[in-house]
Amino acid sequence: MSKIILETERLYLREMTNADFGALCRIMQDNETMYAYEGAYSHREVQEWLDRQLARYERYGFGLWAVILKETGEMIGQCGLTMQQWKGAEVLEIGYLFERKHWHRGYAAEAAIGCKKYAFETLNAEEVCSIIRDTNIPSQNVAVRNGMEKEDQWIKHFRGVDMLHYRFVVHK
Ligand SMILES: CC(C)(COP(=O)(O)OP(=O)(O)OC[C@H]1O[C@@H](n2cnc3c(N)ncnc32)[C@H](O)[C@@H]1OP(=O)(O)O)[C@@H](O)C(=O)NCCC(=O)NCCS
């Protein structure tokens, strides 16, 4: 059994394991879902992504977690906390990525709000942010529903492309 991290009304978040590879492929090999990441991931890129989360659990005690729908027990997305580089500093970020068929039901915002509480109450963080590509409006809407405001912007280099990103922040 992998470790359960937090629970919300309709969801729980737990650590991912290698057994989640198939569910991750369903999420990350869809071009529309992955447009903010310059397109679908290959099998190798999904495995590297998963390995990176397992390494984060070891190093920090947190990372992107599996989001499980209580009603069915299925993994519908990922949401969690990671350390990210921002203008030469390390910042605590809430990230989210959901399987397309589970969009538009409020699950991402519900999971993100749970992660914000975890950051403030369990990790004792003073602030938490979401770093979002300028074109990614659904993700910005989740940040706003999570009580965040746009504070800053920066060009990030990712998968060989320069991308303008905004940093949405909420303080304790
Ligand atoms: C970012 C992402 C998770 C947002 O998904 P989403 O479905 O728009 O967000 P939510 O799950 O919070 O759902 C919000 C929608 O559900 C609706 N909704 C329906 N039932 C609801 C309920 N019970 N409670 C709350 N909202 C509900 C809201 O009105 C809102 O509607 P809208 O889509 O018309 O704005 C999704 O677009 C995604 O996975 N994108 C690809 C990955 C990505 O870009 N990640 C972010 C990188 S920075």
The ligand as an ORCA input file, in Angstrom:
! r2SCAN-3c Opt
* xyz 0 1
  C      -5.100     22.430    -15.417
  C      -6.245     21.431    -15.337
  C      -5.980     20.409    -14.261
  C      -7.527     22.215    -15.037
  O      -8.653     21.360    -15.153
  P     -10.119     21.956    -14.994
  O     -11.046     20.863    -15.247
  O     -10.232     23.195    -15.812
  O     -10.157     22.424    -13.458
  P     -11.073     21.848    -12.278
  O     -10.911     20.382    -12.171
  O     -10.750     22.660    -11.077
  O     -12.539     22.130    -12.796
  C     -13.025     23.461    -12.907
  C     -14.300     23.437    -13.721
  O     -15.206     22.494    -13.167
  C     -16.484     23.139    -12.939
  N     -17.158     22.353    -11.882
  C     -18.084     21.396    -12.131
  N     -18.456     20.819    -10.984
  C     -17.786     21.422     -9.985
  C     -17.759     21.238     -8.577
  N     -18.514     20.325     -7.970
  N     -16.924     22.002     -7.860
  C     -16.141     22.934     -8.452
  N     -16.139     23.140     -9.791
  C     -16.953     22.388    -10.557
  C     -16.098     24.559    -12.664
  O     -17.182     25.424    -12.864
  C     -15.015     24.780    -13.703
  O     -15.631     24.958    -14.946
  P     -14.864     25.492    -16.268
  O     -14.009     24.364    -16.749
  O     -15.945     25.839    -17.205
  O     -14.045     26.689    -15.823
  C      -6.431     20.684    -16.703
  O      -6.740     21.622    -17.688
  C      -5.163     19.928    -17.087
  O      -4.885     18.840    -16.600
  N      -4.409     20.513    -18.022
  C      -3.198     19.898    -18.517
  C      -2.052     19.953    -17.544
  C      -1.651     21.347    -17.154
  O      -1.644     22.236    -17.989
  N      -1.326     21.516    -15.875
  C      -0.909     22.774    -15.328
  C       0.475     23.093    -15.649
  S       0.927     24.661    -14.920
*
